[in-house]
Amino acid sequence: MKYMHPFIWECRLKERLLNEIELAQLTDCAYGFLDVGSALGDWVIAMSGKHRRAKFASAEANPETAVTLLRNYDANGLVEEERVYVYPFAVGISNPNEVREDWITADIIWPQYSRGKIAHVLDWPGSSLCMPIQSGQNLGGFSVTDLPAGLLGNSCKVGVETNVPIVSVSEIMNDWQGEDHSQLNYGGLFAVKVDVEGAEAGVIKSAMNIFTNHEQRPCMMYFELKKSEAYKEAFVTLLELGYTEVIDVDSGKTGKDSYPPQGSLYSNEGNYEFKLAPDHFQKCIDRVKQNTCKPI
């Protein structure tokens, strides 16, 4: 039994991405999709059902949501098939001098799962944050931007808050790419989706060595953006990185003038698609094909 229908949320965005993958002739390829702020995993589940060779990485900071996320992936066969890596971390700028070099993808440590892989740490001396324990609340709507940051073992309130490590997109990509059959081939990342309730700019900054590398950067990205300086910073940075083909899918506005969002569906909010400029977009597609469309 599946826990959810993958098109419950944001179907207008998923359909656009699935169409782009079909146009790029990647449907039978082992391309990569990175989902930062995965919530219950609906994006990955929707894509995995149509593209059986695709590779996925999910980051979800809320510990309770991460458990439900993995259950959804397990119910849809993604854990057994080793097609998804789950990172139960917040994503943003972390101090590379503090991060342990021996954090690895290891066997699932939750006892209800006996197969698959998940990245985890038993000790974390790097950057982290205190997150309110939100049992019974909306699992996809919390924000980390207003929470105090600190090191593991700081003043998190026992029974009220939990400590969540912060890792960068670069660290996730370094862990996800490799020689193992379940990992993503280097250069195979096609698309990224980010929904982290105001921390988008931090996610982008943590990925600069990926997003500026023409041999690794994604061809397109999806962001939920609202009206604030933090969201505006994310929008401007993506344009500067070359993702100039932009549309607010909710309002239909395009280009630089599409921000701030019109709030066509939800107040003060827009859901954006960013693509590389046409010539770079095609080169990116060709790179992904070269790295992921090889026969099994």
KASULFEN-V924572 format. One record per run of one state. SS is the DSSP state (a for helix, b for strand, c for the rest). FROM is the first residue (numbers start at 1). TO is the last residue. If there is no record, write none. Layout:
# KASULFEN-V924572
ss=(SS,SS)
from=(FROM,FROM)
to=(TO,TO)
This chain:
# KASULFEN-V924572
ss=(c,a,c,b,c,a,c,b,c,a,c,b,c,b,c,b,c,b,c,b,c,b,c,b,c,a,b,c,b,c,b,c,a,c,a,c,b,c,a,c,b,c,b,c,a,c,b,c,a,c)
from=(1,11,24,32,37,42,51,55,60,63,76,84,88,90,92,105,108,117,120,127,133,149,152,161,168,169,177,178,184,185,189,195,200,206,208,212,220,227,229,241,245,249,254,255,256,259,269,276,278,293)
to=(10,23,31,36,41,50,54,59,62,75,83,87,89,91,104,107,116,119,126,132,148,151,160,167,168,176,177,183,184,188,194,199,205,207,211,219,226,228,240,244,248,253,254,255,258,268,275,277,292,296)
